[in-house]
Amino acid sequence: MSDAARDGSSEARRDADDGLDSELIARWKSGDERAASALVARHAPALARFAVAQGERNEVDELVQDTFVRAFNSLDGFRGESSFRTWLFTIERRLLVDRRRTEKRRRDRVEIQEDDASTEYDALDGVVASETERRMRQAMSRLSPTQKEVFTLRVAEGLSYKEIAAAVGTTEGAARVHYHNAMRAVKEFLDE
């Protein structure tokens, strides 16, 4: 599917999602605690996947929780120029950057290991999946941090280039370039 077709077919879904998020935000602001729980349930899995894809291994749940705490405390500052999910990715990305700065000082970062992934396949499928995952992880490790973020947000989360640009603090054109360069690098590595 072309990028234009993917962006067009996803736009209607995103508009509906944005409408539901706006409704839940309004309910939360008026005191409905269940609305906050619904927002967390809607977006926490995507935030966790993004954190893991960025190499975060420890305390993923805590990072997601911190993201929501920061978001709910700053909700009055959410201008709606991007989707709520994009805004959450932006907050989480900033928290990740802060954590990495702290970790660099401590030098105790642990990389994701092959055995960390669990599958429910038979033995042969497990071997193939492990090899594929290992090769993909190797390909991703060769990307710049920005390329890795853009690639993950595009492939794993299905964000548009506009949403990616807002999340990583770049232009839409730069997000496209980073994605295409990342995709080319991953394909070249996998074809070796």
SEMAR-765329 format. One record per residue: residue in one letter; x, y, z of N, C-alpha, C in turn. Coordinates in steps of 0.2 Angstrom, whole numbers, padded with zeros to 4 digits, always signed. Atoms other than C-alpha are relative to their C-alpha. Example, Ala and Ser with C-alpha at 12.3 -4.5 7.8 and 13.67 -1.06 7.14 Angstrom:
2
a+0004-0006+0000+0062-0022+0039+0004+0006+0000 s-0004-0006-0001+0068-0005+0036-0004+0005+0003 
This chain:
192
m+0004-0006+0000+0000+0000+0000+0004+0006+0000 s-0004-0006+0001+0007+0017-0005-0001+0004+0007 d+0001-0004-0006+0010+0030+0009-0006+0005-0001 a+0006-0004+0000-0004+0041+0002-0006-0004+0001 a+0006+0004-0001-0016+0027+0002-0001-0002+0008 r+0000+0002-0007-0011+0022+0020-0002+0006+0004 d+0002-0006-0004-0012+0040+0026-0007+0002-0001 g+0007-0002+0001-0029+0043+0018-0005-0005+0004 s+0005+0004-0004-0037+0027+0025+0000+0000+0007 s-0001-0001-0007-0030+0030+0042-0003+0007+0003 e+0002-0007-0002-0036+0048+0042-0007+0000+0004 a+0007+0000-0003-0055+0044+0046+0001-0003+0007 r+0000+0003-0007-0050+0032+0060+0003+0005+0005 r-0004-0005-0004-0038+0045+0067-0005+0006+0003 d+0005-0005-0002-0052+0058+0067-0005-0002+0005 a+0005+0003-0005-0064+0046+0076+0004+0000+0007 d-0004+0000-0007-0050+0043+0089+0001+0006+0003 d-0001-0007-0003-0047+0061+0091-0006+0003+0003 g+0006-0002-0003-0065+0064+0094-0001-0003+0007 l+0001+0003-0006-0066+0051+0107+0005+0002+0005 d-0005-0003-0004-0050+0057+0115-0003+0007+0003 s+0002-0007-0002-0057+0075+0116-0006-0001+0005 e+0005+0001-0005-0073+0068+0124+0002-0002+0006 l-0002+0003-0007-0064+0058+0137+0004+0006+0004 i-0003-0005-0004-0053+0073+0141-0005+0005+0003 a+0005-0004-0003-0068+0084+0143-0003-0003+0006 r+0003+0004-0006-0076+0071+0155+0005+0000+0006 w-0005+0000-0006-0060+0070+0165+0001+0007+0003 k+0000-0007-0003-0059+0089+0167-0006+0001+0004 s+0006-0002-0004-0076+0089+0173-0001-0005+0006 g+0000+0004-0006-0072+0076+0187-0001-0007-0001 d+0001+0007+0001-0075+0059+0179+0006-0004+0000 e-0006+0004-0001-0061+0048+0185+0000-0006-0005 r+0000+0005+0005-0067+0034+0173+0003+0002-0007 a-0002-0003+0007-0063+0045+0158+0008-0001+0000 a-0008+0001+0000-0044+0045+0164+0002-0007-0001 s-0002+0007+0001-0044+0027+0165-0001-0003-0007 a+0001+0002+0007-0051+0025+0148+0005+0003-0005 l-0005-0002+0004-0038+0036+0141+0006-0004+0001 v-0005+0004-0001-0025+0026+0149+0000-0007-0003 a+0001+0006+0003-0032+0010+0143+0001+0000-0008 r+0000-0001+0007-0033+0017+0125+0007+0001-0002 h-0007-0002+0003-0015+0023+0124+0006-0003+0004 a-0006+0003-0004-0004+0014+0137+0003-0006-0004 p-0003+0005+0003-0001-0001+0126+0005+0003-0006 a-0004-0003+0005+0006+0010+0112+0006+0003+0003 l-0006-0004-0004+0017+0020+0124+0005-0006+0002 a-0005+0006-0003+0024+0003+0131+0004-0003-0006 r-0004+0002+0006+0028-0003+0113+0005+0005-0002 f-0004-0005+0002+0036+0013+0109+0006+0000+0004 a-0006+0000-0004+0047+0013+0124+0004-0006-0001 v-0004+0006+0002+0052-0005+0121+0004+0000-0006 a-0003+0000+0007+0056-0002+0103+0006+0005+0000 q-0005-0004-0001+0067+0012+0109+0006-0002+0004 g-0005+0003-0004+0077+0000+0119-0001+0000+0008 e+0002+0000-0007+0069+0003+0136-0002-0007+0002 r+0002+0007-0003+0069-0013+0146-0002+0000+0007 n+0002+0000-0007+0067-0009+0164-0005+0005+0001 e+0005-0005-0002+0052+0000+0171-0004+0003-0005 v+0004-0003+0006+0042+0002+0155-0006+0002+0003 d+0007-0002-0003+0026+0002+0166+0001+0007+0004 e-0002-0007-0004+0034+0016+0177+0000+0006-0005 l+0000-0005+0005+0038+0026+0161-0006+0002-0003 v+0006-0001+0003+0021+0024+0154-0004+0004+0005 q+0003-0003-0005+0014+0029+0171+0002+0007+0001 d-0003-0007+0000+0025+0044+0172-0002+0005-0006 t+0002-0004+0005+0020+0049+0155-0007+0003+0001 f+0007-0002-0002+0001+0049+0160+0000+0005+0005 v+0000-0005-0005+0005+0058+0176+0002+0007-0003 r-0002-0007+0003+0014+0072+0167-0005+0003-0005 a+0005-0003+0005+0001+0073+0153-0006+0002+0004 f+0006-0002-0004-0014+0074+0166+0002+0006+0004 n-0001-0006-0004-0005+0087+0176+0001+0006-0005 s-0001-0005+0005-0002+0097+0160-0005+0001-0005 l+0005+0000+0005-0018+0094+0151-0003+0007-0002 d+0002-0006+0002-0023+0112+0152+0005+0003-0006 g-0004-0003+0005-0008+0116+0141+0000-0004-0007 f+0001+0004+0006-0013+0103+0128-0005+0004-0005 r+0003-0005+0004-0018+0114+0113-0004-0004-0006 g+0004+0004+0005-0025+0100+0102+0003+0001-0007 e-0003-0001+0006-0013+0105+0088+0002-0007-0003 s-0001+0007+0002-0009+0086+0087-0005-0004+0003 s+0004+0004-0003-0018+0071+0092+0002-0001+0007 f-0002+0001-0006-0018+0067+0110+0005-0006+0001 r-0005+0005+0000-0008+0051+0107+0007+0002-0003 t-0006-0003+0002+0005+0061+0097+0003+0004+0006 w-0002-0004-0006+0006+0072+0112+0003-0004+0006 l-0002+0005-0005+0008+0057+0124+0007-0003-0003 f-0006+0002+0003+0022+0051+0112+0006+0005+0002 t-0005-0006-0001+0031+0068+0114+0002+0000+0007 i-0002+0000-0008+0030+0067+0133+0004-0006+0001 e-0004+0006-0001+0036+0050+0133+0007+0000-0002 r-0006+0000+0004+0050+0053+0121+0005+0005+0005 r-0004-0005-0004+0056+0068+0132+0002-0004+0007 l-0001+0003-0006+0055+0057+0148+0006-0005-0002 l-0005+0004+0002+0066+0044+0139+0007+0003-0001 v-0006-0004+0001+0079+0057+0134+0003+0001+0007 d-0002-0001-0007+0079+0062+0152+0003-0006+0004 r-0002+0006-0003+0081+0044+0158+0007-0002-0003 r-0006+0002+0003+0095+0041+0146+0006+0004+0002 r-0005-0004-0003+0105+0056+0152+0002-0002+0006 t-0001+0003-0006+0103+0049+0169+0004-0006+0000 e-0003+0006+0001+0108+0032+0164+0007+0000-0002 k-0007-0001+0002+0124+0038+0155+0004+0002+0006 r-0004-0002-0006+0130+0045+0171+0001-0007+0004 r-0001+0006-0004+0127+0028+0179+0003-0006-0003 r-0004+0005+0004+0133+0017+0165-0003-0007+0002 d+0003+0007-0002+0121+0002+0170-0005-0002-0005 r+0005+0002+0005+0111+0001+0154+0000-0007-0002 v+0000+0007+0002+0106-0016+0149-0004-0001-0007 e+0003+0000+0007+0102-0020+0130-0005-0006+0000 i+0005+0005+0001+0087-0031+0125+0004-0006-0002 q-0003+0006+0002+0092-0049+0124-0005-0004-0004 e+0005+0004+0005+0085-0062+0111-0005-0004+0004 d+0005+0004-0004+0077-0072+0125-0005+0004+0004 d+0005-0004-0003+0067-0057+0131-0007-0001-0003 a+0006+0001+0004+0054-0060+0118-0003-0007+0001 s+0003+0006-0001+0041-0073+0121-0005-0001-0006 t+0005+0001+0006+0031-0082+0107-0004-0006+0002 e+0005+0006-0001+0017-0095+0107+0000-0004-0006 y+0000+0004+0006+0023-0104+0092+0004-0007+0001 d-0003+0006-0001+0030-0121+0089+0008+0001+0000 a-0007-0001-0001+0049-0124+0090+0003+0003-0007 l-0003-0003+0007+0053-0121+0071-0002+0007+0000 d+0002-0007+0000+0042-0105+0072+0004+0004+0004 g-0003-0004-0005+0051-0100+0087+0007+0002-0002 v-0007-0001+0003+0068-0102+0079+0000+0005-0006 v+0000-0005+0006+0063-0092+0063-0002+0007+0003 a+0002-0006-0003+0055-0079+0074+0006+0003+0004 s-0005-0003-0004+0070-0077+0085+0006+0002-0005 e-0005-0002+0005+0082-0076+0070-0003+0007-0004 t+0003-0006+0003+0070-0063+0062+0001+0006+0004 e+0000-0005-0005+0069-0053+0078+0008+0002+0001 r-0007-0002-0001+0088-0054+0080+0003+0004-0006 r-0002-0004+0006+0091-0048+0062-0003+0007+0000 m+0004-0007+0000+0078-0034+0064+0004+0004+0005 r-0003-0004-0006+0086-0029+0081+0007+0003-0003 q-0006-0002+0003+0103-0028+0072-0001+0005-0005 a+0002-0005+0005+0096-0018+0058-0002+0007+0003 m+0002-0006-0004+0088-0006+0070+0006+0003+0004 s-0006-0003-0004+0104-0004+0080+0005+0004-0004 r-0004-0004+0004+0112+0003+0065-0003+0007-0002 l+0003-0006+0001+0100+0017+0064+0002+0006+0005 s-0001-0005-0004+0102+0034+0071-0006+0000+0005 p+0006+0000-0005+0091+0038+0087-0006+0003-0003 t+0006-0003+0004+0080+0049+0076-0003-0005-0005 q+0003+0005+0004+0078+0036+0063-0003-0005+0003 k+0003+0005-0003+0074+0023+0075-0007+0002+0003 e+0006-0003-0002+0061+0034+0083-0006+0000-0005 v+0004-0001+0005+0053+0039+0067-0002-0007-0003 f+0001+0006+0003+0054+0021+0060-0005-0004+0004 t+0005+0003-0005+0045+0014+0076-0007+0003+0000 l+0006-0003+0000+0032+0027+0076-0004-0001-0007 r+0003+0001+0007+0028+0024+0057-0002-0007+0000 v+0001+0007+0001+0029+0005+0057-0004-0003+0005 a+0004+0003-0006+0023+0000+0074-0006+0003+0002 e+0006-0004-0002+0011+0014+0078-0004+0002-0005 g+0004-0003+0005+0005+0019+0061-0001+0007+0000 l+0001-0007+0000+0007+0037+0064+0001+0003-0007 s-0002-0004+0007+0007+0050+0049+0006+0003+0001 y-0006-0004+0000+0022+0060+0045-0001+0006+0004 k+0001-0006-0004+0014+0075+0053+0000-0001+0007 e+0000+0002-0007+0011+0066+0069+0007-0002+0003 i-0007+0002-0002+0028+0059+0069+0004+0006+0001 a-0003-0006+0000+0035+0076+0066-0001+0004+0007 a+0002-0003-0006+0026+0083+0081+0003-0004+0006 a-0002+0004-0005+0031+0069+0092+0008+0000+0001 v-0008+0000+0000+0050+0070+0088+0003+0007+0000 g-0003-0007+0000+0051+0089+0086+0004+0001-0006 t-0003-0002+0006+0055+0090+0068-0005+0002-0005 t+0005-0002+0006+0047+0095+0051-0003-0007-0003 e+0004+0006+0003+0035+0083+0042+0005-0002-0006 g-0005+0002+0005+0048+0083+0027+0006-0004+0003 a-0005+0004-0003+0062+0078+0039-0002-0007+0002 a+0002+0007-0002+0052+0064+0046-0001-0005-0006 r+0000+0005+0006+0049+0057+0029+0007-0002-0002 v-0006+0002+0002+0067+0058+0025+0003-0005+0005 h-0003+0005-0005+0072+0049+0041-0003-0006+0000 y+0003+0006+0001+0059+0036+0038+0003-0004-0006 h-0002+0004+0007+0064+0032+0020+0008-0002+0001 n-0007+0002-0001+0083+0032+0025+0000-0006+0005 a+0000+0005-0005+0079+0021+0040-0003-0007-0004 m+0003+0006+0004+0068+0009+0028+0006-0003-0004 r-0005+0002+0005+0082+0009+0015+0006-0004+0004 a-0005+0003-0004+0095+0005+0029-0002-0007+0002 v+0002+0006-0002+0085-0009+0036-0001-0005-0005 k+0001+0005+0006+0081-0017+0019+0007-0002-0002 e-0007+0002+0002+0100-0016+0014+0003-0005+0005 f-0003+0005-0004+0105-0025+0030-0004-0006+0000 l+0004+0006+0000+0091-0038+0029+0002-0004-0006 d-0002+0003+0006+0096-0041+0011+0007-0003+0000 e-0007+0003-0001+0114-0045+0016+0001-0007+0000 
